[in-house]
Each structure stands twice: as C-alpha cells, then as structure tokens.
Amino acid sequence: MQVTRYSEASPYEAPEHFDMLCLRLQGKEATTTDTIWIGLSHLLPGGRTSLKGAAVEKIYIVVAGEVTIETIDVAVTLGVLDSCRLAPGEARALVNRTNAPASILLAMPI
C-alpha cells in the first residue's frame, strides 16, 4: 500500500494553468501506479486553463465550489461531486467563474 497524505502531497507545475495550485495525489512521482494518476487542483476565483486537448482521456470530479468545463462546442458548470469525462484529443478549458475557490480531482492514464 502506498499512502499520500494530503498534507504531504507535492505540488506540480502544469503548463497553461493560471491561478491554480496542482497537487499530485497518486502516480507519477507521488506513488507507483500501473495505469492512472490522480491530481487535485485548487482554482482561485478566475483561475483557469487554456483550451487544449490531451492524447488521453481525462476524468474530472469537482470536490469544492463550482468549475466550468469548456470545450469547443459547449460549456458546462459542475458543482460538488459532479463529474465529466473528456475523450482523447477533446480540447477543454477549466474556469472558476465564481468569487470562491474551487477544487477538482483529475484522473488520467499514465
């Protein structure tokens, strides 16, 4: 068993993420995983990412506040415990359009 305590989770730099703190909870440099890694991002009010796609699918779960997920075709605001899946290559942007911080979990293949 490999445990990552939230208080000890390491921040990581994610390109084109603005006013966000990203923490690695599982996988990559945090723990040994075979198929996925998990991150937790805290978005300040106005925090956002660029509209960009990834070669692999992504799953997001909001754990605090509200986060708007924008694709080329649609924008959807997710609340606490709402989730979405983005297909490989599907461009997305995350935006916190509220005056309160928000937090979102990310799960994606290694």
Phi and psi restraints in degrees (range 20) as a CNS / XPLOR table:
assign (resid 1 and name C) (resid 2 and name N)
       (resid 2 and name CA) (resid 2 and name C) 1.0 -121.6 20.0 2
assign (resid 2 and name N) (resid 2 and name CA)
       (resid 2 and name C) (resid 3 and name N) 1.0 121.2 20.0 2
assign (resid 2 and name C) (resid 3 and name N)
       (resid 3 and name CA) (resid 3 and name C) 1.0 -109.8 20.0 2
assign (resid 3 and name N) (resid 3 and name CA)
       (resid 3 and name C) (resid 4 and name N) 1.0 134.5 20.0 2
assign (resid 3 and name C) (resid 4 and name N)
       (resid 4 and name CA) (resid 4 and name C) 1.0 -114.5 20.0 2
assign (resid 4 and name N) (resid 4 and name CA)
       (resid 4 and name C) (resid 5 and name N) 1.0 115.5 20.0 2
assign (resid 4 and name C) (resid 5 and name N)
       (resid 5 and name CA) (resid 5 and name C) 1.0 -78.9 20.0 2
assign (resid 5 and name N) (resid 5 and name CA)
       (resid 5 and name C) (resid 6 and name N) 1.0 135.2 20.0 2
assign (resid 5 and name C) (resid 6 and name N)
       (resid 6 and name CA) (resid 6 and name C) 1.0 -53.9 20.0 2
assign (resid 6 and name N) (resid 6 and name CA)
       (resid 6 and name C) (resid 7 and name N) 1.0 -40.3 20.0 2
assign (resid 6 and name C) (resid 7 and name N)
       (resid 7 and name CA) (resid 7 and name C) 1.0 -64.9 20.0 2
assign (resid 7 and name N) (resid 7 and name CA)
       (resid 7 and name C) (resid 8 and name N) 1.0 -17.1 20.0 2
assign (resid 7 and name C) (resid 8 and name N)
       (resid 8 and name CA) (resid 8 and name C) 1.0 -113.0 20.0 2
assign (resid 8 and name N) (resid 8 and name CA)
       (resid 8 and name C) (resid 9 and name N) 1.0 3.2 20.0 2
assign (resid 8 and name C) (resid 9 and name N)
       (resid 9 and name CA) (resid 9 and name C) 1.0 -63.6 20.0 2
assign (resid 9 and name N) (resid 9 and name CA)
       (resid 9 and name C) (resid 10 and name N) 1.0 138.8 20.0 2
assign (resid 9 and name C) (resid 10 and name N)
       (resid 10 and name CA) (resid 10 and name C) 1.0 -88.5 20.0 2
assign (resid 10 and name N) (resid 10 and name CA)
       (resid 10 and name C) (resid 11 and name N) 1.0 133.7 20.0 2
assign (resid 10 and name C) (resid 11 and name N)
       (resid 11 and name CA) (resid 11 and name C) 1.0 -71.3 20.0 2
assign (resid 11 and name N) (resid 11 and name CA)
       (resid 11 and name C) (resid 12 and name N) 1.0 153.7 20.0 2
assign (resid 11 and name C) (resid 12 and name N)
       (resid 12 and name CA) (resid 12 and name C) 1.0 -137.1 20.0 2
assign (resid 12 and name N) (resid 12 and name CA)
       (resid 12 and name C) (resid 13 and name N) 1.0 152.8 20.0 2
assign (resid 12 and name C) (resid 13 and name N)
       (resid 13 and name CA) (resid 13 and name C) 1.0 -88.5 20.0 2
assign (resid 13 and name N) (resid 13 and name CA)
       (resid 13 and name C) (resid 14 and name N) 1.0 126.6 20.0 2
assign (resid 13 and name C) (resid 14 and name N)
       (resid 14 and name CA) (resid 14 and name C) 1.0 -113.9 20.0 2
assign (resid 14 and name N) (resid 14 and name CA)
       (resid 14 and name C) (resid 15 and name N) 1.0 124.7 20.0 2
assign (resid 14 and name C) (resid 15 and name N)
       (resid 15 and name CA) (resid 15 and name C) 1.0 -59.7 20.0 2
assign (resid 15 and name N) (resid 15 and name CA)
       (resid 15 and name C) (resid 16 and name N) 1.0 142.4 20.0 2
assign (resid 15 and name C) (resid 16 and name N)
       (resid 16 and name CA) (resid 16 and name C) 1.0 60.8 20.0 2
assign (resid 16 and name N) (resid 16 and name CA)
       (resid 16 and name C) (resid 17 and name N) 1.0 32.8 20.0 2
assign (resid 16 and name C) (resid 17 and name N)
       (resid 17 and name CA) (resid 17 and name C) 1.0 -111.8 20.0 2
assign (resid 17 and name N) (resid 17 and name CA)
       (resid 17 and name C) (resid 18 and name N) 1.0 127.1 20.0 2
assign (resid 17 and name C) (resid 18 and name N)
       (resid 18 and name CA) (resid 18 and name C) 1.0 -123.9 20.0 2
assign (resid 18 and name N) (resid 18 and name CA)
       (resid 18 and name C) (resid 19 and name N) 1.0 134.1 20.0 2
assign (resid 18 and name C) (resid 19 and name N)
       (resid 19 and name CA) (resid 19 and name C) 1.0 54.5 20.0 2
assign (resid 19 and name N) (resid 19 and name CA)
       (resid 19 and name C) (resid 20 and name N) 1.0 45.6 20.0 2
assign (resid 19 and name C) (resid 20 and name N)
       (resid 20 and name CA) (resid 20 and name C) 1.0 -137.0 20.0 2
assign (resid 20 and name N) (resid 20 and name CA)
       (resid 20 and name C) (resid 21 and name N) 1.0 145.7 20.0 2
assign (resid 20 and name C) (resid 21 and name N)
       (resid 21 and name CA) (resid 21 and name C) 1.0 -113.7 20.0 2
assign (resid 21 and name N) (resid 21 and name CA)
       (resid 21 and name C) (resid 22 and name N) 1.0 122.9 20.0 2
assign (resid 21 and name C) (resid 22 and name N)
       (resid 22 and name CA) (resid 22 and name C) 1.0 -109.5 20.0 2
assign (resid 22 and name N) (resid 22 and name CA)
       (resid 22 and name C) (resid 23 and name N) 1.0 131.3 20.0 2
assign (resid 22 and name C) (resid 23 and name N)
       (resid 23 and name CA) (resid 23 and name C) 1.0 -120.0 20.0 2
assign (resid 23 and name N) (resid 23 and name CA)
       (resid 23 and name C) (resid 24 and name N) 1.0 138.4 20.0 2
assign (resid 23 and name C) (resid 24 and name N)
       (resid 24 and name CA) (resid 24 and name C) 1.0 -91.9 20.0 2
assign (resid 24 and name N) (resid 24 and name CA)
       (resid 24 and name C) (resid 25 and name N) 1.0 119.5 20.0 2
assign (resid 24 and name C) (resid 25 and name N)
       (resid 25 and name CA) (resid 25 and name C) 1.0 -96.1 20.0 2
assign (resid 25 and name N) (resid 25 and name CA)
       (resid 25 and name C) (resid 26 and name N) 1.0 -40.4 20.0 2
assign (resid 25 and name C) (resid 26 and name N)
       (resid 26 and name CA) (resid 26 and name C) 1.0 -144.5 20.0 2
assign (resid 26 and name N) (resid 26 and name CA)
       (resid 26 and name C) (resid 27 and name N) 1.0 148.5 20.0 2
assign (resid 26 and name C) (resid 27 and name N)
       (resid 27 and name CA) (resid 27 and name C) 1.0 84.2 20.0 2
assign (resid 27 and name N) (resid 27 and name CA)
       (resid 27 and name C) (resid 28 and name N) 1.0 177.7 20.0 2
assign (resid 27 and name C) (resid 28 and name N)
       (resid 28 and name CA) (resid 28 and name C) 1.0 49.2 20.0 2
assign (resid 28 and name N) (resid 28 and name CA)
       (resid 28 and name C) (resid 29 and name N) 1.0 -124.6 20.0 2
assign (resid 28 and name C) (resid 29 and name N)
       (resid 29 and name CA) (resid 29 and name C) 1.0 -80.0 20.0 2
assign (resid 29 and name N) (resid 29 and name CA)
       (resid 29 and name C) (resid 30 and name N) 1.0 -9.6 20.0 2
assign (resid 29 and name C) (resid 30 and name N)
       (resid 30 and name CA) (resid 30 and name C) 1.0 -78.9 20.0 2
assign (resid 30 and name N) (resid 30 and name CA)
       (resid 30 and name C) (resid 31 and name N) 1.0 -48.5 20.0 2
assign (resid 30 and name C) (resid 31 and name N)
       (resid 31 and name CA) (resid 31 and name C) 1.0 -150.1 20.0 2
assign (resid 31 and name N) (resid 31 and name CA)
       (resid 31 and name C) (resid 32 and name N) 1.0 170.1 20.0 2
assign (resid 31 and name C) (resid 32 and name N)
       (resid 32 and name CA) (resid 32 and name C) 1.0 -88.7 20.0 2
assign (resid 32 and name N) (resid 32 and name CA)
       (resid 32 and name C) (resid 33 and name N) 1.0 118.0 20.0 2
assign (resid 32 and name C) (resid 33 and name N)
       (resid 33 and name CA) (resid 33 and name C) 1.0 -128.3 20.0 2
assign (resid 33 and name N) (resid 33 and name CA)
       (resid 33 and name C) (resid 34 and name N) 1.0 155.9 20.0 2
assign (resid 33 and name C) (resid 34 and name N)
       (resid 34 and name CA) (resid 34 and name C) 1.0 -94.1 20.0 2
assign (resid 34 and name N) (resid 34 and name CA)
       (resid 34 and name C) (resid 35 and name N) 1.0 -32.4 20.0 2
assign (resid 34 and name C) (resid 35 and name N)
       (resid 35 and name CA) (resid 35 and name C) 1.0 -131.3 20.0 2
assign (resid 35 and name N) (resid 35 and name CA)
       (resid 35 and name C) (resid 36 and name N) 1.0 -29.0 20.0 2
assign (resid 35 and name C) (resid 36 and name N)
       (resid 36 and name CA) (resid 36 and name C) 1.0 -136.3 20.0 2
assign (resid 36 and name N) (resid 36 and name CA)
       (resid 36 and name C) (resid 37 and name N) 1.0 166.1 20.0 2
assign (resid 36 and name C) (resid 37 and name N)
       (resid 37 and name CA) (resid 37 and name C) 1.0 -131.2 20.0 2
assign (resid 37 and name N) (resid 37 and name CA)
       (resid 37 and name C) (resid 38 and name N) 1.0 156.2 20.0 2
assign (resid 37 and name C) (resid 38 and name N)
       (resid 38 and name CA) (resid 38 and name C) 1.0 -126.4 20.0 2
assign (resid 38 and name N) (resid 38 and name CA)
       (resid 38 and name C) (resid 39 and name N) 1.0 131.5 20.0 2
assign (resid 38 and name C) (resid 39 and name N)
       (resid 39 and name CA) (resid 39 and name C) 1.0 -126.0 20.0 2
assign (resid 39 and name N) (resid 39 and name CA)
       (resid 39 and name C) (resid 40 and name N) 1.0 159.2 20.0 2
assign (resid 39 and name C) (resid 40 and name N)
       (resid 40 and name CA) (resid 40 and name C) 1.0 -127.3 20.0 2
assign (resid 40 and name N) (resid 40 and name CA)
       (resid 40 and name C) (resid 41 and name N) 1.0 124.1 20.0 2
assign (resid 40 and name C) (resid 41 and name N)
       (resid 41 and name CA) (resid 41 and name C) 1.0 -115.1 20.0 2
assign (resid 41 and name N) (resid 41 and name CA)
       (resid 41 and name C) (resid 42 and name N) 1.0 134.0 20.0 2
assign (resid 41 and name C) (resid 42 and name N)
       (resid 42 and name CA) (resid 42 and name C) 1.0 -105.4 20.0 2
assign (resid 42 and name N) (resid 42 and name CA)
       (resid 42 and name C) (resid 43 and name N) 1.0 122.3 20.0 2
assign (resid 42 and name C) (resid 43 and name N)
       (resid 43 and name CA) (resid 43 and name C) 1.0 -106.4 20.0 2
assign (resid 43 and name N) (resid 43 and name CA)
       (resid 43 and name C) (resid 44 and name N) 1.0 122.4 20.0 2
assign (resid 43 and name C) (resid 44 and name N)
       (resid 44 and name CA) (resid 44 and name C) 1.0 -69.4 20.0 2
assign (resid 44 and name N) (resid 44 and name CA)
       (resid 44 and name C) (resid 45 and name N) 1.0 163.8 20.0 2
assign (resid 44 and name C) (resid 45 and name N)
       (resid 45 and name CA) (resid 45 and name C) 1.0 -53.3 20.0 2
assign (resid 45 and name N) (resid 45 and name CA)
       (resid 45 and name C) (resid 46 and name N) 1.0 130.0 20.0 2
assign (resid 45 and name C) (resid 46 and name N)
       (resid 46 and name CA) (resid 46 and name C) 1.0 83.2 20.0 2
assign (resid 46 and name N) (resid 46 and name CA)
       (resid 46 and name C) (resid 47 and name N) 1.0 -5.8 20.0 2
assign (resid 46 and name C) (resid 47 and name N)
       (resid 47 and name CA) (resid 47 and name C) 1.0 -61.7 20.0 2
assign (resid 47 and name N) (resid 47 and name CA)
       (resid 47 and name C) (resid 48 and name N) 1.0 148.7 20.0 2
assign (resid 47 and name C) (resid 48 and name N)
       (resid 48 and name CA) (resid 48 and name C) 1.0 -162.8 20.0 2
assign (resid 48 and name N) (resid 48 and name CA)
       (resid 48 and name C) (resid 49 and name N) 1.0 169.2 20.0 2
assign (resid 48 and name C) (resid 49 and name N)
       (resid 49 and name CA) (resid 49 and name C) 1.0 -121.8 20.0 2
assign (resid 49 and name N) (resid 49 and name CA)
       (resid 49 and name C) (resid 50 and name N) 1.0 165.6 20.0 2
assign (resid 49 and name C) (resid 50 and name N)
       (resid 50 and name CA) (resid 50 and name C) 1.0 -73.7 20.0 2
assign (resid 50 and name N) (resid 50 and name CA)
       (resid 50 and name C) (resid 51 and name N) 1.0 159.4 20.0 2
assign (resid 50 and name C) (resid 51 and name N)
       (resid 51 and name CA) (resid 51 and name C) 1.0 -78.4 20.0 2
assign (resid 51 and name N) (resid 51 and name CA)
       (resid 51 and name C) (resid 52 and name N) 1.0 107.0 20.0 2
assign (resid 51 and name C) (resid 52 and name N)
       (resid 52 and name CA) (resid 52 and name C) 1.0 -152.1 20.0 2
assign (resid 52 and name N) (resid 52 and name CA)
       (resid 52 and name C) (resid 53 and name N) 1.0 148.2 20.0 2
assign (resid 52 and name C) (resid 53 and name N)
       (resid 53 and name CA) (resid 53 and name C) 1.0 -99.8 20.0 2
assign (resid 53 and name N) (resid 53 and name CA)
       (resid 53 and name C) (resid 54 and name N) 1.0 164.4 20.0 2
assign (resid 53 and name C) (resid 54 and name N)
       (resid 54 and name CA) (resid 54 and name C) 1.0 -127.5 20.0 2
assign (resid 54 and name N) (resid 54 and name CA)
       (resid 54 and name C) (resid 55 and name N) 1.0 156.3 20.0 2
assign (resid 54 and name C) (resid 55 and name N)
       (resid 55 and name CA) (resid 55 and name C) 1.0 -71.7 20.0 2
assign (resid 55 and name N) (resid 55 and name CA)
       (resid 55 and name C) (resid 56 and name N) 1.0 -13.6 20.0 2
assign (resid 55 and name C) (resid 56 and name N)
       (resid 56 and name CA) (resid 56 and name C) 1.0 -123.1 20.0 2
assign (resid 56 and name N) (resid 56 and name CA)
       (resid 56 and name C) (resid 57 and name N) 1.0 162.4 20.0 2
assign (resid 56 and name C) (resid 57 and name N)
       (resid 57 and name CA) (resid 57 and name C) 1.0 -70.2 20.0 2
assign (resid 57 and name N) (resid 57 and name CA)
       (resid 57 and name C) (resid 58 and name N) 1.0 156.2 20.0 2
assign (resid 57 and name C) (resid 58 and name N)
       (resid 58 and name CA) (resid 58 and name C) 1.0 -131.9 20.0 2
assign (resid 58 and name N) (resid 58 and name CA)
       (resid 58 and name C) (resid 59 and name N) 1.0 143.7 20.0 2
assign (resid 58 and name C) (resid 59 and name N)
       (resid 59 and name CA) (resid 59 and name C) 1.0 -123.4 20.0 2
assign (resid 59 and name N) (resid 59 and name CA)
       (resid 59 and name C) (resid 60 and name N) 1.0 128.2 20.0 2
assign (resid 59 and name C) (resid 60 and name N)
       (resid 60 and name CA) (resid 60 and name C) 1.0 -115.1 20.0 2
assign (resid 60 and name N) (resid 60 and name CA)
       (resid 60 and name C) (resid 61 and name N) 1.0 141.6 20.0 2
assign (resid 60 and name C) (resid 61 and name N)
       (resid 61 and name CA) (resid 61 and name C) 1.0 -135.2 20.0 2
assign (resid 61 and name N) (resid 61 and name CA)
       (resid 61 and name C) (resid 62 and name N) 1.0 121.0 20.0 2
assign (resid 61 and name C) (resid 62 and name N)
       (resid 62 and name CA) (resid 62 and name C) 1.0 -77.9 20.0 2
assign (resid 62 and name N) (resid 62 and name CA)
       (resid 62 and name C) (resid 63 and name N) 1.0 129.9 20.0 2
assign (resid 62 and name C) (resid 63 and name N)
       (resid 63 and name CA) (resid 63 and name C) 1.0 -113.6 20.0 2
assign (resid 63 and name N) (resid 63 and name CA)
       (resid 63 and name C) (resid 64 and name N) 1.0 -11.0 20.0 2
assign (resid 63 and name C) (resid 64 and name N)
       (resid 64 and name CA) (resid 64 and name C) 1.0 -158.6 20.0 2
assign (resid 64 and name N) (resid 64 and name CA)
       (resid 64 and name C) (resid 65 and name N) 1.0 140.9 20.0 2
assign (resid 64 and name C) (resid 65 and name N)
       (resid 65 and name CA) (resid 65 and name C) 1.0 72.8 20.0 2
assign (resid 65 and name N) (resid 65 and name CA)
       (resid 65 and name C) (resid 66 and name N) 1.0 -152.3 20.0 2
assign (resid 65 and name C) (resid 66 and name N)
       (resid 66 and name CA) (resid 66 and name C) 1.0 -132.2 20.0 2
assign (resid 66 and name N) (resid 66 and name CA)
       (resid 66 and name C) (resid 67 and name N) 1.0 139.8 20.0 2
assign (resid 66 and name C) (resid 67 and name N)
       (resid 67 and name CA) (resid 67 and name C) 1.0 -132.1 20.0 2
assign (resid 67 and name N) (resid 67 and name CA)
       (resid 67 and name C) (resid 68 and name N) 1.0 130.4 20.0 2
assign (resid 67 and name C) (resid 68 and name N)
       (resid 68 and name CA) (resid 68 and name C) 1.0 -93.0 20.0 2
assign (resid 68 and name N) (resid 68 and name CA)
       (resid 68 and name C) (resid 69 and name N) 1.0 127.8 20.0 2
assign (resid 68 and name C) (resid 69 and name N)
       (resid 69 and name CA) (resid 69 and name C) 1.0 -103.8 20.0 2
assign (resid 69 and name N) (resid 69 and name CA)
       (resid 69 and name C) (resid 70 and name N) 1.0 120.5 20.0 2
assign (resid 69 and name C) (resid 70 and name N)
       (resid 70 and name CA) (resid 70 and name C) 1.0 -110.0 20.0 2
assign (resid 70 and name N) (resid 70 and name CA)
       (resid 70 and name C) (resid 71 and name N) 1.0 135.7 20.0 2
assign (resid 70 and name C) (resid 71 and name N)
       (resid 71 and name CA) (resid 71 and name C) 1.0 -117.2 20.0 2
assign (resid 71 and name N) (resid 71 and name CA)
       (resid 71 and name C) (resid 72 and name N) 1.0 -176.5 20.0 2
assign (resid 71 and name C) (resid 72 and name N)
       (resid 72 and name CA) (resid 72 and name C) 1.0 -62.5 20.0 2
assign (resid 72 and name N) (resid 72 and name CA)
       (resid 72 and name C) (resid 73 and name N) 1.0 -31.3 20.0 2
assign (resid 72 and name C) (resid 73 and name N)
       (resid 73 and name CA) (resid 73 and name C) 1.0 -100.5 20.0 2
assign (resid 73 and name N) (resid 73 and name CA)
       (resid 73 and name C) (resid 74 and name N) 1.0 -25.0 20.0 2
assign (resid 73 and name C) (resid 74 and name N)
       (resid 74 and name CA) (resid 74 and name C) 1.0 -152.9 20.0 2
assign (resid 74 and name N) (resid 74 and name CA)
       (resid 74 and name C) (resid 75 and name N) 1.0 156.8 20.0 2
assign (resid 74 and name C) (resid 75 and name N)
       (resid 75 and name CA) (resid 75 and name C) 1.0 -126.6 20.0 2
assign (resid 75 and name N) (resid 75 and name CA)
       (resid 75 and name C) (resid 76 and name N) 1.0 131.3 20.0 2
assign (resid 75 and name C) (resid 76 and name N)
       (resid 76 and name CA) (resid 76 and name C) 1.0 -130.5 20.0 2
assign (resid 76 and name N) (resid 76 and name CA)
       (resid 76 and name C) (resid 77 and name N) 1.0 130.9 20.0 2
assign (resid 76 and name C) (resid 77 and name N)
       (resid 77 and name CA) (resid 77 and name C) 1.0 -95.1 20.0 2
assign (resid 77 and name N) (resid 77 and name CA)
       (resid 77 and name C) (resid 78 and name N) 1.0 125.0 20.0 2
assign (resid 77 and name C) (resid 78 and name N)
       (resid 78 and name CA) (resid 78 and name C) 1.0 -104.5 20.0 2
assign (resid 78 and name N) (resid 78 and name CA)
       (resid 78 and name C) (resid 79 and name N) 1.0 138.9 20.0 2
assign (resid 78 and name C) (resid 79 and name N)
       (resid 79 and name CA) (resid 79 and name C) 1.0 -104.8 20.0 2
assign (resid 79 and name N) (resid 79 and name CA)
       (resid 79 and name C) (resid 80 and name N) 1.0 -172.9 20.0 2
assign (resid 79 and name C) (resid 80 and name N)
       (resid 80 and name CA) (resid 80 and name C) 1.0 -55.4 20.0 2
assign (resid 80 and name N) (resid 80 and name CA)
       (resid 80 and name C) (resid 81 and name N) 1.0 127.3 20.0 2
assign (resid 80 and name C) (resid 81 and name N)
       (resid 81 and name CA) (resid 81 and name C) 1.0 69.3 20.0 2
assign (resid 81 and name N) (resid 81 and name CA)
       (resid 81 and name C) (resid 82 and name N) 1.0 6.5 20.0 2
assign (resid 81 and name C) (resid 82 and name N)
       (resid 82 and name CA) (resid 82 and name C) 1.0 -76.0 20.0 2
assign (resid 82 and name N) (resid 82 and name CA)
       (resid 82 and name C) (resid 83 and name N) 1.0 151.6 20.0 2
assign (resid 82 and name C) (resid 83 and name N)
       (resid 83 and name CA) (resid 83 and name C) 1.0 -142.6 20.0 2
assign (resid 83 and name N) (resid 83 and name CA)
       (resid 83 and name C) (resid 84 and name N) 1.0 163.8 20.0 2
assign (resid 83 and name C) (resid 84 and name N)
       (resid 84 and name CA) (resid 84 and name C) 1.0 -150.5 20.0 2
assign (resid 84 and name N) (resid 84 and name CA)
       (resid 84 and name C) (resid 85 and name N) 1.0 156.1 20.0 2
assign (resid 84 and name C) (resid 85 and name N)
       (resid 85 and name CA) (resid 85 and name C) 1.0 -115.9 20.0 2
assign (resid 85 and name N) (resid 85 and name CA)
       (resid 85 and name C) (resid 86 and name N) 1.0 135.8 20.0 2
assign (resid 85 and name C) (resid 86 and name N)
       (resid 86 and name CA) (resid 86 and name C) 1.0 -114.9 20.0 2
assign (resid 86 and name N) (resid 86 and name CA)
       (resid 86 and name C) (resid 87 and name N) 1.0 132.4 20.0 2
assign (resid 86 and name C) (resid 87 and name N)
       (resid 87 and name CA) (resid 87 and name C) 1.0 -73.1 20.0 2
assign (resid 87 and name N) (resid 87 and name CA)
       (resid 87 and name C) (resid 88 and name N) 1.0 157.9 20.0 2
assign (resid 87 and name C) (resid 88 and name N)
       (resid 88 and name CA) (resid 88 and name C) 1.0 -53.8 20.0 2
assign (resid 88 and name N) (resid 88 and name CA)
       (resid 88 and name C) (resid 89 and name N) 1.0 132.7 20.0 2
assign (resid 88 and name C) (resid 89 and name N)
       (resid 89 and name CA) (resid 89 and name C) 1.0 83.7 20.0 2
assign (resid 89 and name N) (resid 89 and name CA)
       (resid 89 and name C) (resid 90 and name N) 1.0 -9.5 20.0 2
assign (resid 89 and name C) (resid 90 and name N)
       (resid 90 and name CA) (resid 90 and name C) 1.0 -77.1 20.0 2
assign (resid 90 and name N) (resid 90 and name CA)
       (resid 90 and name C) (resid 91 and name N) 1.0 114.7 20.0 2
assign (resid 90 and name C) (resid 91 and name N)
       (resid 91 and name CA) (resid 91 and name C) 1.0 -67.9 20.0 2
assign (resid 91 and name N) (resid 91 and name CA)
       (resid 91 and name C) (resid 92 and name N) 1.0 140.6 20.0 2
assign (resid 91 and name C) (resid 92 and name N)
       (resid 92 and name CA) (resid 92 and name C) 1.0 -144.7 20.0 2
assign (resid 92 and name N) (resid 92 and name CA)
       (resid 92 and name C) (resid 93 and name N) 1.0 153.6 20.0 2
assign (resid 92 and name C) (resid 93 and name N)
       (resid 93 and name CA) (resid 93 and name C) 1.0 -131.3 20.0 2
assign (resid 93 and name N) (resid 93 and name CA)
       (resid 93 and name C) (resid 94 and name N) 1.0 143.1 20.0 2
assign (resid 93 and name C) (resid 94 and name N)
       (resid 94 and name CA) (resid 94 and name C) 1.0 -106.1 20.0 2
assign (resid 94 and name N) (resid 94 and name CA)
       (resid 94 and name C) (resid 95 and name N) 1.0 139.7 20.0 2
assign (resid 94 and name C) (resid 95 and name N)
       (resid 95 and name CA) (resid 95 and name C) 1.0 -143.8 20.0 2
assign (resid 95 and name N) (resid 95 and name CA)
       (resid 95 and name C) (resid 96 and name N) 1.0 133.5 20.0 2
assign (resid 95 and name C) (resid 96 and name N)
       (resid 96 and name CA) (resid 96 and name C) 1.0 -99.7 20.0 2
assign (resid 96 and name N) (resid 96 and name CA)
       (resid 96 and name C) (resid 97 and name N) 1.0 104.3 20.0 2
assign (resid 96 and name C) (resid 97 and name N)
       (resid 97 and name CA) (resid 97 and name C) 1.0 -94.4 20.0 2
assign (resid 97 and name N) (resid 97 and name CA)
       (resid 97 and name C) (resid 98 and name N) 1.0 9.9 20.0 2
assign (resid 97 and name C) (resid 98 and name N)
       (resid 98 and name CA) (resid 98 and name C) 1.0 -102.5 20.0 2
assign (resid 98 and name N) (resid 98 and name CA)
       (resid 98 and name C) (resid 99 and name N) 1.0 176.9 20.0 2
assign (resid 98 and name C) (resid 99 and name N)
       (resid 99 and name CA) (resid 99 and name C) 1.0 -94.8 20.0 2
assign (resid 99 and name N) (resid 99 and name CA)
       (resid 99 and name C) (resid 100 and name N) 1.0 8.5 20.0 2
assign (resid 99 and name C) (resid 100 and name N)
       (resid 100 and name CA) (resid 100 and name C) 1.0 -120.2 20.0 2
assign (resid 100 and name N) (resid 100 and name CA)
       (resid 100 and name C) (resid 101 and name N) 1.0 149.8 20.0 2
assign (resid 100 and name C) (resid 101 and name N)
       (resid 101 and name CA) (resid 101 and name C) 1.0 -61.5 20.0 2
assign (resid 101 and name N) (resid 101 and name CA)
       (resid 101 and name C) (resid 102 and name N) 1.0 156.2 20.0 2
assign (resid 101 and name C) (resid 102 and name N)
       (resid 102 and name CA) (resid 102 and name C) 1.0 -136.5 20.0 2
assign (resid 102 and name N) (resid 102 and name CA)
       (resid 102 and name C) (resid 103 and name N) 1.0 155.6 20.0 2
assign (resid 102 and name C) (resid 103 and name N)
       (resid 103 and name CA) (resid 103 and name C) 1.0 -134.8 20.0 2
assign (resid 103 and name N) (resid 103 and name CA)
       (resid 103 and name C) (resid 104 and name N) 1.0 141.2 20.0 2
assign (resid 103 and name C) (resid 104 and name N)
       (resid 104 and name CA) (resid 104 and name C) 1.0 -140.6 20.0 2
assign (resid 104 and name N) (resid 104 and name CA)
       (resid 104 and name C) (resid 105 and name N) 1.0 134.9 20.0 2
assign (resid 104 and name C) (resid 105 and name N)
       (resid 105 and name CA) (resid 105 and name C) 1.0 -86.7 20.0 2
assign (resid 105 and name N) (resid 105 and name CA)
       (resid 105 and name C) (resid 106 and name N) 1.0 145.6 20.0 2
assign (resid 105 and name C) (resid 106 and name N)
       (resid 106 and name CA) (resid 106 and name C) 1.0 -126.1 20.0 2
assign (resid 106 and name N) (resid 106 and name CA)
       (resid 106 and name C) (resid 107 and name N) 1.0 130.7 20.0 2
assign (resid 106 and name C) (resid 107 and name N)
       (resid 107 and name CA) (resid 107 and name C) 1.0 -123.6 20.0 2
assign (resid 107 and name N) (resid 107 and name CA)
       (resid 107 and name C) (resid 108 and name N) 1.0 130.3 20.0 2
assign (resid 107 and name C) (resid 108 and name N)
       (resid 108 and name CA) (resid 108 and name C) 1.0 -154.1 20.0 2
assign (resid 108 and name N) (resid 108 and name CA)
       (resid 108 and name C) (resid 109 and name N) 1.0 155.2 20.0 2
assign (resid 108 and name C) (resid 109 and name N)
       (resid 109 and name CA) (resid 109 and name C) 1.0 -61.4 20.0 2
assign (resid 109 and name N) (resid 109 and name CA)
       (resid 109 and name C) (resid 110 and name N) 1.0 154.5 20.0 2
